[in-house]
Amino acid sequence: MKQKLTYLTLTFLFTFNVFSQNTYVFLGSYNRDKTAEAIQVYQLDTLSGKLTKFTSAKNIVNPSFLTVSPNGKYVYACTDTKTPNAGSVSSFEFNPSAKTLTFLNSQRSGGENPVYVSVHKNGKWLANANYTEGSVSVYPLLENGKIDSIAQNFQYADGSINKERQTKSHVHSAVFSPQGDYLFLPDLGADKIRCYAFDENQKKPLAETKNPFTKTDLEAGPRHFTFHPNQKWVYCIEEMAGQISVYNYENGTLNKIQRIAAHPDTIKEGFESSDIHISPDGKFLYATNRGKENNIAIFSIDENGHLKNIGYQSTLGKHPRIFAIDDSGKFLVASNVITGNVIVFKRNPETGLLKKVGKQIKMQNVSCVQIKQI
């Protein structure tokens, strides 16, 4: 009996360890140099949290934000970002068996400085947010992973009250609803969360809604946006105000139920809040703060969707622009642009708190991290 149990245990550990090696971490950067490894891919060992270099891609300028297709076969990136009179979105084929990340094609972004791309859950549409000119573009995706020409592009001119940062629209992200029937656009420049209905079966899928936007607080600067796993609540990080607004969600409509600081009470100004994600179990929310703080704010989520701050974790670097949580919820990976380092934290599933594990990864101007189990 003992031998049988030992055999079963070893079989389970072997199977789990093999499975754990199918989780990949994709890193983007402001490389400024085509000869540099602008996109790097690592394997994440979901037992230890160790990152192992897997492959990379060169000959790309500033792939500052990445996303991975639902089937894990393709990577899409904002490219030529922060480049005057430029801006593009690019596609790559990821082949784990061959350990390759191969460039497929690029399309113009439809506006200067693309900052966020997301793929529809059917894998057939790409949405891109352009920050500097304040616009959104949507593209059909071909079966071979390439990006087709722009299907729709909407430009916005309205701003808000801050005369330095809000003279015009600055769309900072483009996020599909869980059902894929709406597209939300947090607009830092206009203090609005814009919304379109999305019909995946139409050649021009974006359509206006009765409520084309939700107003945020003035000088909030809405930046990134995430849905709770139960699809009832939405959370928006506000870069300029350093706040998180919580909304009830139903059929494309947002109704605010809470607004809470992403920073300690001792911080009174100079907020640079950036990214926001929820643990897969729906119990905890994490938000990054750059600037003076360089930390991850940690919140518990109660039965009504409200947040309660439970702590802060240093990202062990400067300017944590983007972070990601793996599908198992065991690990959070943070990227620090200025210090050019990537840190893996292990999550405590009971408390939500974070603890650094493994060795840091160095990558110059690393700006984005995405995790995909394939």
N, C-alpha and C positions, 0 to 999 in steps of 0.2 A: 504493500500500500504506500509506504514511504517513497519507494522508488518511482511509483506511478505519479505521485504528487510532484516529485522533483522534476520528472520528465515534462509534466504539464506546465509547471512553473517556468522551466527553461524555454519551452515552446512559446509560451505567452510572451516572455521577455524578448525573445528573438523576433517574434512577429511585431511586437510593439516598437522595438528599436528600428526595424526596417521601415515601419510605417512612419516613425518620427522623422526619418530622413527625407520624407517627401514634402517637407515644409521649407519654402524658400523665402528669403528676404531680398527685396529689390531696392536698390539705393540709387537715387538721382542726385544731380549736383549742378552747381553753377561752375562748370569746369573752365569756361572761357578759352579752352585750348582743345582743338580737335584731336591732338595726339594723346590726350589723357583718357583714362578709362572713365568716361562720363557716366555710364551706368554700370554698376557692379551688382552681381548676384551672389548670395551666400546661402548655404544650407543652414537651417536652424535645427539643432538637436533638441527635440522637445522633451528629452529627459534631463539634460544638463544646462540647456540654454546656450551652448557653445555655437559660435558662428564659424563656418568653414567656407573659404573662398571657392566659388563654383565656376563662374564665367563672368564676362564683361563685354562691353561694347564701346568702340571708339568712333571717331569721325562725326561727332554730334556736338553741337554747341548748346550749352545750358539746358539740359533736360531736367528742369527744376521741379516738375511734379510728374508722378507716374501713377498709372492704374493698370491692373491686370484683368484680362477678360474673364468672364465667369468660368470658362472651361480651362483656364490656365495656359492656353496655347500662345496668347499674344499679350504684349506689353504696349501700352500707349503712353505717350509722353508729351508734355508741353515743351517745345524746343525753340531755340532762338529767343528765349525770354530775356527781358531786360536788354534787348538789342534794338537800337533806334531803327525805325522804319522796317522792322522785321517782326517775326512771330509766326510759328508754325506748330502743327501737331504731327507727330510721327508714330509709325507703327513698327513693331519688331516681333519676330517669331521666336518663341522660347522653346527649345528642344532639350529637355533634361537628359534624354538618352545620349545625345551627341554633345551635351554640355555646351550648347551654343545659344547666343542671343543675336539674331540676324536682322539687320535693317531691312524693312520692306518698302515703305514709301512715306512721303510727307505731303501735307496740304497746308495752304495758308490758313492762319488761325482766324482770319476775319477781323482782326484788331491787334493792336500792339500789346505786347507783354502778356501772353497767355499764362494763367497761373493755376488752372485746375481742369482736369479731365475726368469724366466718369463714363462708364459703359452701362447701357441699359441691360436689365437682367436677361433679355433674350439674346444678348451678344451681337445685335444687329445695328445698334446705334451708338454714336459717340457724342457727348456734349462737352463743350469747351467754354470756359469763362475767360474773358480778356479784361485785365485789370485797368490798364492805362486809359484805353478809350471807352471802357464801360460797355461791353457787349457780350452776347452769347452766340455761339455757332453750334449747329448740329449737323452731323455727317452720317450717311449710311456706311456700314462696315460690310465689306465684301467677304465671301466665304473663305477666301485665302488670307484673311486678316488685314488686308490693305484698307486704307481709308479712302472712301470715294469723295467726290467734290461736295462742297457745302450745299446742304439742302435748304437751310434757313439761317439767316443772321439778323439779329435785332440789336440796334444801337440805342443807347440811352444818353440823354443830355442833362437830366436834372441832378442837382447836388443837394447839399444840406447847409447847415449853418456855420461849420468850421471853415474859416476863410483860407486856411493853409492846406487842409487835406480833403475838403469836401466841396471844391468848386464845381465838380462834375461827378458823374457816375463812375464807380470803381467796382465792377462785379468781381467778387473774390472766390466764388465757388459755384458749382453747378451740380446739384444733387437730385437724383431721381427718388421718387417715393418708393416704398417697399414693393408696391404692386406695379410700379412702372408707369402709372397713369398720370403722373404730374412731374414737373421739373421745377425745382426751387433754386433761386439765385440770390443769395445774400449779397447785398450791394452796400459796401462800406461807404461809398461816396454819397449815396442818397438816403442813408438810414432807412432802407427798405429791404424786405425779403420778397423778391418778385416771384411770381408763380405763373406757370403755363400748364394747361392740360396737354397731355402727350398721348398721341394715338400712333402706336407703333406700326400700324398698317397703312398709314398715309405717306405719300411722298414728301409732304410738308407736315411733319408730325406735331409741331407746336401750334396751339390755338389759345386765344385769349380766354380768360375765365371771368366770371362776374366779379371776383375779387382779385384783381391783377397783382396786388401786393399787400403786405402787412407792414405797417409802420412800426419801427422800433423807437426807442427813446432817442431824442436828439443827441448827436455826437456819440452815439453808441458805436458805430462802425462795425456792423455785422460782418463776420468773416467766414467761419465754417459752421456746419449744420449737420446734425445727425439724428436719426430716428432711434427710439427705444426698440428693442426686439419685439415688444408686444404691439408695436405700430400705433399705439395710442398717444404717445408723447414725442415731442420734438425738442431738441436742445440746440441753442445757437450761441456760439462764443462771439463776444463783441470786443474787437481788437482795441478800439480807442478808449472805451469805458472800462475795460477789464472786468466785464460782467458776463454772466450766463443767463439768458432768458429761456424760460421753460414754457412750452405751449401744449395745450391739448390739441390733438390732431384728428380731423375727420374729413375725408373727401376733399382734400386740397385746401382746407380752411384751418388757420391757426388762431387759437385763443390763448393769450398769455395768462399763466397761473402763478408764475414766480419769477423774480429776478434776484440773483445772488452774486456777490463778488467772487471773482476767481483768484483774488489776492488777499493777503493778510490786511487787517485794518491799519497796520503801520505804513502801508504803501498808499500814498495820497494822490500821486500823479505819475505821468510817464508810463502808462500801461501799454503793453505790447502783447496782449493775449493772442494766441495763434490757432491751436488745433484742439479738437474735441472728439472723444470716442467713449463708447460704453462697453463694459465687459460683456461677453456673450451670454452670461447668466442674467443680465439686466439689473444686477444689484449695485454696481458702482459706475460712476462717471469720472473720467480723467480729462484734464485740460491743461495745456502748456501755456506758460507765461515766459516771455523773453525779457529784454531790457534789463532792468535792475534785478529781476527775480531769478530767471533761468531755472524754473522749477516746473513740476507737475502738481497741479492742485487735484486733490482726491476727494470725492464726494460719495456718500451713500445715497441711494434712491429709495424713497419709501413707497408704500402701497398706492399713493396718489400721484406719484411721479415727481414729488418735491425733492430737492437736494439738501443735504446737510454736509457741511465741510468737516472732514475727519483728518486732514493733514496735508502736508506738502513734502515732495521728494525732489531734491536737487537732481538736475539732469547731468550733473558732473561735466558740464561744458557750457558754452555760451551760445545763445540764440537757438533754442530748440523749436525749429519751425514746424516740423511734422513728426508724428509718432504713429505707431500702429500696435494693435493687440492681435496675437495669433488666434486661430479658430478655436483652440482648446481653452483659451483664456488663461493659460499658465504664464505667458510671457508678454511683456510690453517692451518694445524696442524704440528708443528715442534717437533722433539725429540732431546734432548741434552744428549749425552752419559755420560760425566764426572759429570755433576751436577744431572743426573738422573731425569730430569723433562720433561714434555710434555706440550706444550703451544698451545692454540687455538687462532688464529687470525681471525678477520673478515675482508674480502676484500671489499674495496670500488670499485664497478664495473666501476666507471667513471674514477677514478684517479689511480687505481691499488694499492694504499697504504694499509697498514695493521694496525689493531688496536687490541690489546689483549682483549679477552673477557673471562668471567668465571674464575674458579679457575684452577690452574695448577694441573696436575697429577704427582705423584711421582712414579718412577719405577727405581730401581737400574740398572745402565748400559743400559738404554733403547737405542736401536741402530737403530730401524726401525719403521716406521709407514706407514700403508696402509689404505685406506678408501674405503669401498664398500657399495653401495646402493643395497639392496636385496629385 
